Amino acid sequence: MAVIKTNSVYRSGGDHFQPEAQLDAHEQRRLRGHLEQIDYAAYDADMRLIPKVIGEVGLSKIQALATSAARARAEWVQIALALGEVGRSPTSEELQHLAHRRAAFEEMREAYEGVRRMVERGYAVFNPAA
């Protein structure tokens, strides 16, 4: 399982079925069947709800999101570079501000990746002109 740490929040991704060693083959198949039902329930919810909540996704919306993420990254690095030029260790307040800017960038990046996955999986309606 891949784990992504973002500002003290752990997100897992890419989970795959790993059978328990103590389960026999029949129990493993039964568990796998239950997990597939669970995955389908999530897929069905995504297909029904995401288009209603976010509407059509177009290039202009994605460009705006990507631009916002790039701006957040640039501001985070700009602050870090300025702190490096001060010639002393950053204060707690300065580090908190830097961490806040990094978290802003990471959240915007995750949102961009999220909308990309929604389009890729067919959850979101992609209309280049929207």
Legacy VTK file of the C-alpha trace (Angstrom):
# vtk DataFile Version 3.0
C-alpha trace
ASCII
DATASET POLYDATA
POINTS 130 float
0.000 0.000 0.000
1.279 3.423 -0.903
0.975 5.992 1.858
1.124 9.707 1.210
1.922 11.984 4.150
0.557 15.478 3.762
1.084 17.849 6.658
0.608 15.223 9.360
-2.339 13.587 7.592
-1.767 10.155 6.131
-3.616 9.191 2.976
-3.402 5.748 1.543
-3.636 4.956 -2.083
-3.340 1.943 -4.273
-4.594 -0.580 -1.762
-4.857 -4.088 -3.101
-6.376 -7.153 -1.576
-3.897 -8.927 0.670
-5.367 -12.166 2.003
-4.965 -12.924 5.674
-2.530 -15.771 6.217
-4.908 -17.592 8.538
-7.784 -17.639 6.010
-8.255 -20.686 3.817
-8.778 -20.262 0.070
-12.601 -20.384 0.342
-12.646 -17.688 3.043
-10.248 -15.559 1.004
-12.545 -15.758 -2.064
-15.564 -14.896 0.090
-13.743 -11.903 1.597
-12.591 -10.796 -1.856
-16.217 -10.927 -3.038
-17.325 -8.732 -0.130
-14.544 -6.248 -0.854
-15.569 -6.101 -4.517
-19.131 -5.285 -3.420
-17.776 -2.515 -1.209
-15.665 -1.141 -4.067
-18.679 -1.203 -6.381
-20.763 0.691 -3.817
-18.099 3.433 -3.746
-17.913 3.463 -7.561
-21.702 3.743 -7.824
-21.782 6.606 -5.309
-19.007 8.423 -7.200
-20.817 7.999 -10.536
-24.098 9.328 -9.129
-22.896 12.125 -6.856
-19.746 13.679 -8.281
-21.370 15.029 -11.470
-24.169 16.574 -9.409
-21.776 18.269 -6.990
-19.047 19.591 -9.301
-20.914 19.770 -12.601
-19.023 19.748 -15.866
-15.277 20.138 -15.725
-13.646 22.091 -18.505
-10.167 23.209 -19.442
-10.695 26.666 -17.955
-11.568 25.227 -14.519
-8.650 22.812 -14.623
-6.283 25.590 -15.759
-7.464 27.788 -12.883
-6.906 24.957 -10.399
-3.449 24.184 -11.823
-2.551 27.883 -11.700
-3.668 28.108 -8.085
-1.566 25.065 -7.193
1.464 26.540 -8.985
0.984 29.848 -7.177
0.769 28.070 -3.819
3.974 26.138 -4.616
5.799 29.299 -5.665
4.711 31.169 -2.525
5.801 28.261 -0.297
9.252 28.116 -1.910
9.571 31.914 -1.961
9.005 32.003 1.800
11.485 29.172 2.351
14.135 30.927 0.255
13.602 34.167 2.179
13.942 32.313 5.484
17.181 30.801 4.238
18.611 34.250 3.529
17.956 35.542 7.047
21.076 33.845 8.425
19.453 32.387 11.531
17.155 29.555 12.434
13.528 30.330 11.658
11.242 31.140 14.555
8.320 28.910 15.464
5.936 31.428 13.928
7.931 31.542 10.691
7.971 27.754 10.498
4.237 27.594 11.158
3.654 30.053 8.312
5.932 28.024 6.031
4.121 24.801 6.981
0.778 26.491 6.294
1.936 27.507 2.808
3.220 23.982 2.123
-0.116 22.545 3.257
-1.929 24.963 0.930
0.197 23.776 -1.980
-0.266 20.099 -1.096
-4.036 20.472 -0.807
-4.256 22.261 -4.160
-2.051 19.594 -5.755
-4.237 16.835 -4.292
-7.372 18.588 -5.571
-5.840 18.792 -9.044
-4.947 15.093 -8.950
-8.426 14.333 -7.615
-10.228 16.083 -10.466
-7.895 14.434 -12.955
-8.765 10.995 -11.536
-12.471 11.860 -11.614
-12.259 12.678 -15.315
-10.077 9.635 -16.042
-12.522 7.285 -14.301
-15.587 8.879 -15.833
-16.977 10.243 -12.543
-16.837 13.837 -13.764
-18.219 15.037 -17.063
-15.376 16.585 -19.067
-16.363 19.301 -21.504
-13.359 21.207 -22.866
-15.541 24.252 -23.529
-17.029 24.392 -20.012
LINES 1 131
130 0 1 2 3 4 5 6 7 8 9 10 11 12 13 14 15 16 17 18 19 20 21 22 23 24 25 26 27 28 29 30 31 32 33 34 35 36 37 38 39 40 41 42 43 44 45 46 47 48 49 50 51 52 53 54 55 56 57 58 59 60 61 62 63 64 65 66 67 68 69 70 71 72 73 74 75 76 77 78 79 80 81 82 83 84 85 86 87 88 89 90 91 92 93 94 95 96 97 98 99 100 101 102 103 104 105 106 107 108 109 110 111 112 113 114 115 116 117 118 119 120 121 122 123 124 125 126 127 128 129
